[in-house]
Amino acid sequence: MADERFEREDEVRAWMRELAAVPINGKPLPDAQQLWWKAELLKRWDEQRRTVAPIERAEPVQVGIGLVGAIVLLASLWRQGPTPSNTLIFATIVSLTVLVAVAALTLRQS
């Protein structure tokens, strides 16, 4: 077992010598202040993302509540109206089209 360990040490030494022989890229390391500013910027972006996340999760719920409310109002308009006229039918078709479009946009963004 000890012989295997020494054999591996020789392999590691050979690999380290090969690594040391590889030429180093001529790029200078970034300035410490630049790295600090970049880290601060990333930290602020992360804080903003965490702050806005609950609002973004609630938007589809709010739109859903609005759609249900609009459908309930439309249904109550049909029940309380005397007879369906052309104007009421046209308004219903337009309203349902807008409701479907809003629902589709909400689902697309989610």
N, C-alpha and C positions, 0 to 999 in steps of 0.2 A: 504494500500500500504506500509506503514511504517512497519507493522507487517511482511509482506512478505520479506522485505529487511532484517529485523533482523533474520528471519528464515534462509535466505540464508547465512547470516554471520555465524550463528551457523554451517551450513553445511560446509562452507569453513573452519572454525576453526577445525572441526572434520577431514576434509580431510587433512589439514596441519599437524595435530598431527599424522595421519596415515603415511603421507609422511616422517615426521621427525623420525618415528620409524623404517623405512626401513633402513637396514644396507647399508653403503656406500661401493662401490667396492674399493678394496685395491690398484688399479692402481694409480701411481702418475701422476700428470699432466705433459704434455710434457714441456721440457725446452723452454723458450722464444726464445732463439737464434735458436733452432731447428725449431720452428714455423716460424721465420723470414726467415731462409734459404729456407724452403719449399715454403713460399709465393713468394720469389724472383724467385725460379725455375719455379713455375707455371706462374708467370708474364712473364718470358723470353720465355717459351713455347708458351704462348698466343701471344706474339709479333711475334715470328717466324711463327706461324700459320697464323696470319693476313698478314705478309709480303709475304708469299708464295701463299696465296689464289688467287690473280689475275693471277699469272703464271699458276696455276693449272686449272683455269677456261679457260685460253686461249689455253691450249694444244690441246683440241679436235678441236678447230677452225683451228689451224695451221695444224693439220693432215688432216682435211677436205680440206683445200686449197691445200695441197700437193697432195691429192688423185685426186682432180679435175684437177689439172695441169698434173698429170701423165696420166689421161684418155684422156685429150685433146691432149697431145703429141702422145699417142698411136693411136688416131683417125687420126691425121695428118700424121702419118707414113703410115697408111693403105691407105689414099687418095693419097698420093704422090708416093707410091711405084708402080712399073710397073705392076707386077702380084704377087699375094700372093704365096710365095714359102713355102715349108715345114718349113724352118727356121723361117720365119716370123710368121707362124701359131703357131709354138712351142713357140716362144718368146712372142707372144700375150697371149697364155694360161698361161704361167708362170707368166707374168706380172699381168694378171687379178687375178690369184690365190694369189699372194703376196699382191695385193691391197685389196682383200677381207679379207685376214688374218690381215692386218694392221687395216682395218676398224673395224673388230670384236674385236681386242685387245683394240682399242681406246674406243669402246662402252662398253666393259667389265669393263674398269678402271673408266669410268665416273659414 
